[in-house]
Amino acid sequence: MDSVKKDLRNKISDYSQFAKILLMISVFFSLGIAFQGTEKSLNQLFTMMGVTLAFLLGSTIIFSRVKKLQKILNEELEEDNLSA
């Protein structure tokens, strides 16, 4: 059982870090859209907005996966506490 909990903790940690990185990159892209130093074509702006939205969506999906894994881990810990 300890290996299952350890694997869950590792997955939660990895997914959280990856989601945070996606979130940070999307913030930088959105800042690049908001504060333009040079004139960009409409195609470039739409591409940047699309990538920003994709990263935000990916981050949201991964954070929801982390929440599910955290719930599973908590259930495992409660089960161990009840059996002890």
C-alpha positions in Angstrom: 0.0 0.0 0.0 2.9 2.4 0.7 4.1 2.2 -2.9 0.6 3.1 -4.1 0.5 6.2 -1.9 4.1 7.1 -2.9 3.1 6.8 -6.5 0.1 9.0 -6.0 2.1 11.6 -4.1 4.7 11.7 -6.9 2.0 12.0 -9.6 0.3 14.8 -7.7 3.6 16.6 -7.3 4.6 16.2 -11.0 1.1 17.2 -12.3 1.0 20.3 -10.0 4.4 21.5 -11.2 3.5 20.9 -14.8 0.2 22.8 -14.5 2.0 25.7 -12.7 4.5 25.9 -15.6 1.7 26.0 -18.2 0.0 28.7 -16.1 3.1 30.8 -15.9 3.8 30.5 -19.7 0.2 31.5 -20.5 0.6 34.6 -18.2 3.8 35.6 -20.2 1.9 35.1 -23.5 -1.0 37.2 -22.3 1.4 39.9 -21.2 2.9 39.8 -24.6 -0.5 40.3 -26.1 -1.4 43.1 -23.8 1.9 45.1 -24.0 3.0 45.0 -27.6 6.3 46.6 -28.3 6.0 46.4 -32.0 3.1 46.1 -34.5 2.0 42.5 -34.9 -0.2 41.1 -37.6 -3.7 39.9 -36.8 -2.6 36.3 -37.5 0.2 36.6 -34.9 -2.2 38.0 -32.3 -4.8 35.2 -32.9 -2.0 32.6 -32.7 -0.8 34.0 -29.4 -4.3 34.2 -28.0 -5.0 30.6 -29.1 -1.8 29.3 -27.5 -2.6 31.2 -24.3 -6.1 29.7 -24.1 -4.7 26.2 -24.9 -2.2 26.5 -22.1 -4.8 27.8 -19.7 -7.2 25.0 -20.6 -4.3 22.4 -20.2 -3.5 23.9 -16.8 -7.1 23.7 -15.7 -7.5 20.1 -16.9 -4.3 19.1 -15.1 -5.3 20.9 -11.9 -8.6 19.0 -12.0 -6.7 15.7 -12.4 -4.6 16.7 -9.3 -7.7 17.3 -7.3 -9.0 13.8 -8.2 -5.7 12.2 -7.4 -5.6 14.1 -4.1 -9.1 12.8 -3.3 -8.0 9.2 -4.0 -4.9 9.7 -1.8 -7.0 11.1 1.1 -9.4 8.1 0.8 -6.4 5.7 1.0 -5.0 7.5 4.0 -8.4 7.4 5.8 -8.7 3.7 5.0 -5.4 3.1 6.6 -6.3 5.1 9.6 -9.5 3.2 10.1 -7.8 -0.2 9.8 -5.0 0.8 12.2 
